[in-house]
Amino acid sequence: MSYFEYNNKRIYYEENGNGEPLILLHGNTASSKMFESIIKLYSDEYRVITLDFLGHGKSQRLEEFPLELWYDEAMQTIALINFLSLINVNLLGTSGGAWVAINAALERPDFVKKVVADSFDGRTLAPDFAEKLSKERRISKQDKTAKQFYAFCQGSDWESVVDRDTNCLLQLVKEQIPLFHKKLSELKMPLLLTASHTDDMIRHDLEEEYNSILKEVPYGEKYIFQNGYHPAVLSNNIEFARVVKDFLNSI
């Protein structure tokens, strides 16, 4: 098993395939295991790298998650890029990982070639985000399928991981913490926004929000799938991989 250190803590990562680097960034309450079934869709053309953010999966646990969670996870991603001495890195972040990917690209544009941001609320969290999150987490902790997913990603201590994440996000909303440290207009590389129309875990005015983002960034496009659950990278896996490869291979 492979690890690197970030702030004196151990972070787990894996590599598959060869070619231009593509880092897959998992969402909240998940881990790199969420990508197990789709890595082969990308590793035929790319050096696919996944990691477990601190507090998740096989990485070292935290007593509590940092309030600026997605920014800190962006710094973890940058630390991995430095550790592996990578250049021209493509980032694909899904759900919470989408904020991570954009933050990492804003902080280190010299490292990042292109960004795919999948199934997330956009520049801000939806007004009913906290209410929906609290309800969803209460239900999921009692739902057999959800519990199996949590255990698959985190192991036997999955409930404490979920609770830490819930507490962190609710506090982030309460304190109105900005999701990005820099303006989206400073994003220097192409950005692809993706989601599913039928995803009930993201904001209802998603397409309007994505269009607003595309007006801010210098180079951007979107692809909205007609069907699919959360996140689109999994529910539309084969078509999603085709769309992403077309985007990454375009000049």
C-alpha positions in Angstrom: 0.0 0.0 0.0 1.2 3.5 -0.9 1.2 6.5 1.4 2.5 10.1 1.5 2.5 12.6 4.4 0.6 15.8 4.7 1.0 17.8 7.9 2.6 14.8 9.6 -0.4 12.6 8.8 -0.5 9.6 6.4 -2.6 9.7 3.3 -3.3 6.6 1.2 -3.2 6.7 -2.6 -3.3 4.3 -5.6 -2.1 4.4 -9.2 -3.5 2.5 -12.2 -2.6 2.7 -15.9 -0.1 4.9 -17.9 -0.2 8.2 -19.7 -1.2 11.7 -18.7 -2.1 11.9 -15.0 -5.7 12.0 -14.1 -6.5 12.3 -10.4 -10.0 11.2 -9.2 -11.2 13.1 -6.1 -13.9 11.5 -4.0 -16.9 13.1 -2.4 -17.9 13.6 1.2 -18.4 10.4 3.3 -16.8 8.4 0.5 -13.3 7.3 -0.3 -11.3 6.2 -3.3 -13.1 2.9 -3.2 -16.1 4.7 -4.8 -14.1 4.7 -8.1 -13.2 1.0 -8.1 -15.8 0.0 -10.7 -14.9 2.7 -13.1 -11.1 3.1 -13.0 -10.8 0.7 -16.0 -12.8 3.2 -18.1 -9.9 5.7 -17.7 -6.8 3.7 -17.1 -6.6 2.5 -20.7 -5.5 6.1 -21.6 -4.5 7.8 -18.4 -2.3 7.3 -15.3 -5.2 7.2 -12.9 -4.5 8.3 -9.4 -6.9 8.1 -6.5 -6.5 9.1 -2.8 -8.3 8.9 0.4 -8.6 12.3 2.0 -7.5 12.5 5.6 -10.2 11.0 7.9 -11.4 8.7 5.1 -10.8 5.2 3.8 -7.3 4.0 4.5 -5.9 7.4 5.4 -5.1 8.5 9.0 -8.2 9.5 11.0 -8.9 12.9 12.4 -10.7 13.8 15.6 -12.6 16.4 13.7 -12.6 17.7 10.1 -11.2 21.1 9.3 -13.9 23.8 8.8 -12.6 24.7 5.4 -12.7 21.0 4.5 -12.7 21.3 0.7 -9.8 23.8 0.7 -7.8 21.6 3.0 -8.4 18.6 0.8 -7.3 20.7 -2.1 -4.0 21.2 -0.3 -3.8 17.4 0.3 -4.2 17.0 -3.5 -1.5 19.5 -4.2 0.8 17.7 -1.7 0.2 14.4 -3.6 1.1 16.1 -6.9 4.3 17.4 -5.4 5.1 14.1 -3.9 4.7 12.3 -7.2 6.5 15.1 -9.1 3.6 15.4 -11.6 3.0 18.0 -14.3 0.0 18.6 -16.6 -2.4 17.0 -14.2 -6.1 16.5 -15.0 -8.4 16.7 -12.0 -11.8 15.0 -11.9 -13.7 15.8 -8.7 -17.2 14.6 -7.9 -19.7 15.9 -5.4 -17.5 17.4 -2.6 -14.5 16.5 -4.6 -15.6 19.0 -7.3 -14.9 21.9 -4.9 -11.6 20.3 -4.0 -10.6 20.1 -7.7 -11.5 23.7 -8.4 -9.7 24.9 -5.3 -6.6 23.0 -6.2 -6.6 24.4 -9.7 -7.0 27.9 -8.4 -4.1 27.5 -6.0 -1.7 25.8 -8.3 -2.5 26.5 -12.0 1.1 25.6 -12.8 0.2 22.0 -11.9 -3.2 21.5 -13.5 -4.1 21.1 -17.1 -7.9 20.6 -17.1 -10.6 20.2 -14.5 -13.9 18.2 -14.4 -16.3 19.2 -11.6 -19.2 16.8 -11.3 -22.5 16.8 -9.4 -22.0 19.8 -7.0 -23.9 22.9 -6.1 -21.6 25.4 -7.7 -20.3 28.7 -6.4 -22.3 28.5 -3.2 -24.4 25.9 -1.3 -28.1 25.9 -2.1 -30.2 27.8 0.5 -31.7 24.5 1.8 -28.4 22.7 1.8 -28.1 22.3 5.6 -31.7 21.2 6.0 -31.4 18.6 3.2 -28.0 17.4 4.5 -29.3 16.8 8.0 -32.4 14.9 6.7 -30.4 12.9 4.2 -27.8 11.8 6.8 -30.4 10.8 9.4 -32.1 8.6 6.8 -28.9 7.2 5.3 -27.6 6.1 8.7 -30.7 3.8 8.9 -30.8 2.7 5.3 -29.2 -0.7 4.5 -27.8 0.3 1.1 -26.3 3.6 2.4 -24.8 1.9 5.4 -23.2 -0.7 3.1 -21.7 2.1 1.0 -20.3 3.9 4.1 -18.8 0.6 5.4 -17.4 -0.2 2.0 -15.6 3.2 1.8 -14.7 3.7 5.5 -14.6 0.4 7.3 -16.1 -0.4 10.7 -15.9 3.2 12.0 -18.0 4.6 9.2 -20.6 6.2 11.5 -18.0 8.4 13.2 -16.6 9.5 9.8 -20.1 10.4 8.6 -20.9 12.3 11.8 -17.6 14.3 11.6 -18.4 15.2 8.0 -22.0 16.2 8.9 -20.9 18.4 11.8 -18.2 20.0 9.6 -20.6 20.9 6.8 -23.3 22.2 9.1 -20.7 24.5 10.8 -19.4 25.6 7.5 -23.0 26.7 6.5 -23.6 28.4 9.9 -20.4 30.4 9.6 -20.9 31.2 5.9 -17.4 30.1 5.0 -16.6 30.9 1.3 -16.1 27.8 -0.7 -13.1 29.2 -2.7 -10.1 31.2 -1.6 -9.9 32.8 -5.1 -12.3 34.1 -7.7 -13.5 31.6 -10.3 -12.5 34.2 -12.9 -8.9 33.4 -12.0 -9.2 29.8 -13.2 -6.7 29.5 -16.0 -7.4 26.1 -17.4 -10.5 24.6 -19.2 -13.3 23.5 -16.9 -16.0 20.9 -17.6 -19.1 20.9 -15.4 -21.2 17.8 -15.3 -24.3 16.5 -13.5 -27.6 14.7 -14.0 -31.0 16.4 -14.3 -32.5 13.8 -12.0 -30.0 14.1 -9.2 -32.0 15.1 -6.1 -28.9 15.7 -4.0 -27.9 18.9 -5.7 -29.6 22.3 -6.2 -32.8 22.5 -8.2 -31.5 25.5 -10.3 -28.4 23.6 -11.2 -28.3 24.4 -14.9 -28.8 28.1 -14.2 -25.9 28.0 -11.7 -23.6 26.1 -14.1 -24.4 28.7 -16.8 -23.5 31.5 -14.3 -20.2 29.8 -13.6 -19.4 29.5 -17.3 -19.8 33.2 -17.6 -17.1 33.7 -15.0 -14.4 31.3 -16.1 -12.3 32.0 -19.2 -12.7 28.5 -20.7 -15.6 26.3 -19.7 -18.4 24.0 -20.9 -21.1 21.8 -19.4 -22.7 18.4 -20.0 -25.9 17.6 -18.2 -27.1 14.0 -18.4 -30.9 13.5 -18.7 -31.0 10.7 -16.2 -28.9 9.4 -13.3 -28.5 9.4 -9.5 -25.8 11.1 -7.5 -23.0 11.3 -8.7 -23.1 11.3 -12.5 -19.6 9.9 -12.8 -21.0 6.6 -11.4 -24.6 6.6 -12.6 -23.7 7.5 -16.2 -20.3 5.7 -16.0 -19.7 4.7 -19.6 -21.1 7.8 -21.3 -19.5 10.0 -18.6 -16.1 8.5 -19.4 -16.6 9.2 -23.1 -17.5 12.8 -22.4 -14.6 13.3 -20.1 -12.1 11.7 -22.5 -13.4 14.0 -25.4 -12.9 17.0 -23.1 -9.4 16.0 -21.9 -8.2 15.1 -25.4 -9.6 18.3 -27.1 -7.1 21.0 -27.8 
